[in-house]
Amino acid sequence: MACGSGHILLSAARSLALEIAKVQTDEEQPNPVAIRKAMKDVVRNCIYGVDKNPLAIELCKIALWLEAYNPENRLTF
């Protein structure tokens, strides 16, 4: 499946990040900071996509980057 604008990959990353945050915090409803930290780890290590269109790839990367952005860290990762 092509990554397109990243909606499917973003949804997968959100699901994974929530589950990872639950394990890391040992809470059923982890706080947003824990989820965002887990999201950064998920985007960095677990999410992969391909597409023939280079513009779609860039759009997907930006969508994932915005979702994993943490104001306490550098802008790039």
Residue frames as qw, qx, qy, qz and C-alpha x, y, z in Angstrom:
[[0.000, 0.889, 0.458, 0.000, 0.00, 0.00, 0.00],
 [0.384, 0.504, -0.027, 0.773, 1.32, 3.45, -0.90],
 [0.309, -0.353, -0.519, 0.715, 1.82, 5.89, 1.97],
 [0.046, 0.763, 0.484, 0.425, 0.05, 8.73, 0.13],
 [0.087, -0.766, 0.103, -0.628, -0.56, 11.65, 2.46],
 [0.226, 0.288, -0.765, 0.530, 0.13, 9.49, 5.50],
 [0.626, -0.356, 0.061, -0.691, -3.32, 8.99, 7.02],
 [0.940, -0.125, -0.303, -0.098, -2.94, 5.23, 7.41],
 [0.637, 0.203, -0.480, 0.568, 0.61, 5.48, 8.73],
 [0.117, -0.426, 0.308, -0.843, -0.41, 8.25, 11.11],
 [0.790, -0.335, -0.066, -0.510, -3.28, 6.18, 12.44],
 [0.903, -0.010, -0.387, 0.184, -0.96, 3.20, 12.95],
 [0.391, 0.336, -0.437, 0.737, 1.59, 5.42, 14.70],
 [0.405, -0.460, 0.181, -0.769, -1.06, 6.84, 17.04],
 [0.911, -0.252, -0.187, -0.266, -2.26, 3.36, 18.00],
 [0.806, 0.112, -0.406, 0.417, 1.26, 2.11, 18.63],
 [0.163, 0.439, -0.355, 0.809, 2.24, 5.23, 20.59],
 [0.615, -0.473, 0.060, -0.628, -0.79, 4.92, 22.86],
 [0.958, -0.181, -0.222, -0.030, -0.01, 1.29, 23.64],
 [0.653, 0.252, -0.380, 0.605, 3.68, 2.03, 24.24],
 [0.112, -0.512, 0.263, -0.810, 2.80, 4.96, 26.52],
 [0.806, -0.418, -0.079, -0.412, 0.46, 2.69, 28.50],
 [0.918, -0.048, -0.288, 0.267, 3.29, 0.20, 29.05],
 [0.453, 0.377, -0.310, 0.746, 5.86, 2.88, 29.88],
 [0.221, -0.445, 0.245, -0.833, 3.66, 4.73, 32.38],
 [0.176, -0.179, -0.942, 0.221, 1.71, 1.73, 33.67],
 [0.298, 0.336, 0.370, -0.813, -1.48, 3.80, 33.33],
 [0.457, 0.480, 0.746, 0.071, -4.63, 3.03, 31.36],
 [0.295, 0.907, 0.249, 0.168, -4.88, 6.67, 30.18],
 [0.634, -0.180, -0.020, 0.751, -1.33, 8.07, 29.88],
 [0.004, 0.820, 0.131, -0.557, -0.84, 11.82, 29.82],
 [0.613, 0.787, 0.061, -0.036, -0.28, 13.63, 26.50],
 [0.027, -0.832, 0.549, 0.072, 3.42, 14.17, 27.21],
 [0.562, -0.256, 0.785, 0.037, 4.01, 10.42, 27.55],
 [0.727, 0.505, 0.465, -0.032, 2.03, 9.75, 24.37],
 [0.387, 0.904, -0.164, -0.076, 4.00, 12.37, 22.43],
 [0.242, -0.662, 0.705, 0.078, 7.30, 10.90, 23.65],
 [0.659, 0.047, 0.750, 0.024, 6.16, 7.44, 22.61],
 [0.628, 0.734, 0.227, -0.125, 5.01, 8.86, 19.26],
 [0.148, 0.858, -0.467, -0.155, 8.49, 10.17, 18.57],
 [0.403, -0.372, 0.834, 0.061, 9.95, 6.73, 19.25],
 [0.686, 0.373, 0.618, -0.091, 7.34, 5.06, 17.06],
 [0.511, 0.846, -0.007, -0.154, 7.86, 7.45, 14.15],
 [0.013, -0.781, 0.613, 0.120, 11.62, 7.10, 14.43],
 [0.223, -0.362, 0.905, 0.006, 11.75, 3.30, 14.72],
 [0.447, 0.196, 0.855, -0.175, 8.52, 1.61, 13.61],
 [0.530, 0.694, 0.330, -0.359, 6.79, 3.45, 10.77],
 [0.289, -0.252, 0.648, 0.658, 7.80, 2.83, 7.16],
 [0.579, 0.636, 0.399, -0.318, 6.07, 3.69, 3.90],
 [0.373, -0.089, 0.600, 0.702, 6.69, 3.73, 0.17],
 [0.447, 0.750, 0.355, -0.335, 5.16, 5.65, -2.68],
 [0.643, 0.371, 0.370, 0.558, 5.98, 6.34, -6.32],
 [0.100, 0.880, 0.179, 0.429, 5.20, 10.03, -5.88],
 [0.510, 0.089, -0.405, 0.754, 8.05, 11.91, -4.11],
 [0.213, -0.417, 0.055, -0.882, 5.65, 14.70, -3.11],
 [0.785, -0.415, -0.301, -0.347, 3.42, 12.19, -1.32],
 [0.775, -0.102, -0.444, 0.439, 6.42, 10.91, 0.60],
 [0.221, 0.241, -0.264, 0.907, 7.36, 14.42, 1.72],
 [0.491, -0.438, -0.127, -0.742, 3.77, 15.13, 2.74],
 [0.857, -0.320, -0.399, -0.055, 3.66, 11.93, 4.77],
 [0.623, 0.030, -0.415, 0.662, 6.97, 12.72, 6.48],
 [0.046, -0.349, 0.147, -0.924, 5.74, 16.19, 7.44],
 [0.683, -0.437, -0.243, -0.533, 2.47, 14.80, 8.82],
 [0.852, -0.242, -0.410, 0.218, 4.37, 12.27, 10.94],
 [0.441, 0.181, -0.318, 0.820, 6.89, 14.88, 12.05],
 [0.276, -0.453, 0.011, -0.848, 4.13, 17.28, 13.15],
 [0.805, -0.415, -0.305, -0.293, 2.43, 14.53, 15.14],
 [0.844, -0.204, -0.310, 0.386, 5.68, 13.61, 16.91],
 [0.244, 0.641, -0.177, 0.706, 6.90, 17.18, 17.48],
 [0.617, -0.591, -0.411, 0.318, 8.01, 17.89, 21.02],
 [0.084, 0.954, -0.017, 0.289, 8.65, 21.55, 21.94],
 [0.594, -0.743, 0.296, 0.087, 11.34, 20.51, 24.42],
 [0.750, -0.116, 0.490, 0.428, 13.52, 18.88, 21.74],
 [0.096, -0.358, 0.468, 0.802, 15.15, 20.00, 18.52],
 [0.631, 0.433, 0.032, -0.643, 12.95, 20.37, 15.47],
 [0.648, 0.428, -0.568, -0.272, 14.74, 17.69, 13.46],
 [0.579, -0.340, 0.727, -0.146, 15.07, 13.99, 14.15]]
